[in-house]
Each structure stands twice: as structure tokens, then as C-alpha cells.
């Protein structure tokens, strides 16, 4: 995903953790992303909305 690739390039000399969440990958494969403290999460709209609807605690931890 281009956005995530560019974010990683910009953050390579920092301590920022960047995760990517997309459709086409098993839902549970992304569970670890939300169990860790990610600084930036790059996600497709549909998959992010799915997580927010199904995992209430995720919505509470997201910031703009």
C-alpha cells in the first residue's frame, strides 16, 4: 500500500510504529495490530469500519 510505504520511509529514523490493515487478509491476522500500541494505522475504509463495528474497544483507542 503506497501510503504505508511512504509513511515508513518518512518515519525510518524515528520510533514510530506503522501498521497496515487491508481487505483480502484474514480478519484475525490483523488482531495483533490493535493489541500493540501502533502510532499510525493505515487502513482501507471497509476493513477499518469492520473492526470498529465488531470491536468496540478499538474505536475508543483511535485518534485523528
N, C-alpha and C positions, 0 to 999 in steps of 0.2 A: 504494500500500500504506500503510495508516494508520500502522503502526509507524514506517516510514521517514519519513513526513511529519512525525510528532511528533518524531522524533529530530532531523531537520533544523531544525525550529523551535526546539528546545531548544539546539541547537548553533550557531545562526546567528551568534553573537558569539564563536565560538571558531575554532580552526584544525582542527577535527575533519573528516575526510573520511568521508562516509557513502555506501555503495553498496547497491543493491538487486538481488537476484537472484531471479527467479521462473521458473516454468514458463511455457510459451506464448511464450517468446522464444528465438530460435535459440541453441543451446548456445554457439557460438563468439562470439556477441555479448557474452557475459559474461566472456570470457577476459581482457579488459583490466582488469577489476576485480581479478583476482588478480595481475596484473603490476605493479600500483601498490600503494603502501602505504596501504591503507584502514584507518582507525581502527575503523570499525564497518561490519559487513556484515549487512544484514537480508535473510534468505533464506527461501524456503519450504523445508520439510523435505525434500521429494523432490528438488528441484534441488540443494540443498546436499549431500545424500548422494550424488547422481550425480557431482558434482565431486570429492568426497572419494574415492570409489571409483576414478574414472578418472584422477585427477591426484594422485599420492601426495605431491608437494611441497606441495600446498595444505593437506593435513591437518597437516603439520608446522608450518605458519605460523599456524594458527588458535589463538586463545587464548580462554578464557572470560572 
